[in-house]
Amino acid sequence: MTLIKGPFDGRRWAFFLAVLAIIVAAGNLRGGLVVVGPLVADIRASLDLSASEFSLLTALPLICFGLVSGCVPALARRMRAPMLVIMALLLIAAGASLRTTSLFGLVLTGTLLLGSAIALLNVLIPGLVKGYFPRQIGLMTGLYSVALTLGAGLGVYLAVPLRDAFDAWQAPLLFWALLPLLCLPLWLYMLRVRIQEAPGPSARVTLWRDPTAWALTIFMGLQSFFFYSVATWLPKILMDAGLEDHDAGFATSMINLAGIPANLLTPMIAARMKDQRPLALLVFVLAMAGLCGLWLAPTAAPIFWAALLGLSGSASLSYVLALFGLRTRSHVEATSLSAMAQSIGYLLAATGPVMLGLVNDWMNNWSGALLLLMLLQLIQFGCGWYAGRPGFVMPDQSR
């Protein structure tokens, strides 16, 4: 296979600006969503919401991820990717602003806008990494994952301090409405960059008949199910076990902060391996250790349990993002695989926070919810093991 030339070969400053553009865009992908976790009591009291109604604030973005992700390849054939990124950043700002209101209808509208915009970026960025940095897929996927995780960690960690500093639960949400606007100048510059693609792949590419693509799709859905379920309910699990809200919020932030090394190293290691299955096993072992600790002794070492969950979750996300590039031959195939995995995967993930909330309401404890997560980890491991085998996905028309 001939390696596609990168658009920044011999252009050091342009390369640096492109790296920065990817990082700052990725920093907006999770913080505005997970910020509501530590604020669950304030938001529910202010808007008079039940646990199931509150779960919509996390579930709706995931539904948007699923519904919008499948449309992104078609949009990318009609509009240049940097323009779509700019549009997504503006929609994130608008959606996050609406979530600061006290009217539940407007909050839901803002949540739909936020979820749709993030879905655009979710699908576009792996394809842009493949197109902008064909020789640095592992490194760039690692940096992208680190930025995504840092954004999520800051979203959780700053939620309570910003609420207390401004005496309003809307303050941390407003922070995530302003941040995407600061990213726009870099992406206005990226409009000047053209990706040099291999001959002939600009036509529509579909992967619906490829088993590796389906394994990655299910893996993507289950790892997102895990992340959003834990990010939403871990503060409540720890508070129900006896921790104060500040301590629960700090422990929950470790899900993201402790996972930063895994975010960076997993794709770099994966890119150097012909067979990535050992990484799938590592993800599984870390997740099961964290879930067992949280189930058996949640207050004994909450920061440690959260760190294990964070290492597993970050490694699993970086694993699947790296395979989007490593299992495809071109930027177009990578975007198509990313769209397929995220469209179906996030529809599966959308059931996670609601399902865990319903299980808790039914059993009046968190044991059943944690056991469910353990069972799903077994399925996720099987899919990750299959997708980790050497090879490439095969587009449907090539069969």
Buried (B, 14 or more C-beta within 10 A) or exposed (E): EEEBEBBBEEEEEBBEBBBBBBBBBBBBBBBBBBBBBBBBBBBBEBBEBEBEBBBBBBBBBBBBBBBBBBBBBEBBEEEBBBBBBBBBBBBBBBBBBBBBBEEBEBBBBBBBBBBBBBBBBBBBBBBBBBBBBBEBBBBBBBBBBBBBBBBBBBBBBBBBBBBEEEEBBBBBBBBBBEBBEEBBEBBEBBEEBEBEBBEEBEEEBBBEEBEBBBBBBBBBBBBBBBBBBBBBBBBBBBBBBEBEBEBBBBBBBBBBBBBBBBBBBBBBBBBEBEEBBEBBEBBBEBBBBBBBBBBEEBEEBBBBBBBBBBBBBBBBBBBBBBBBBBBBBBBBBBBBBBBBBBBBBBBBBBBBBBBBBBBBEEEEEBEBBBEBBEEBBEEBBBBBBBBBEEEEBBBEEEE
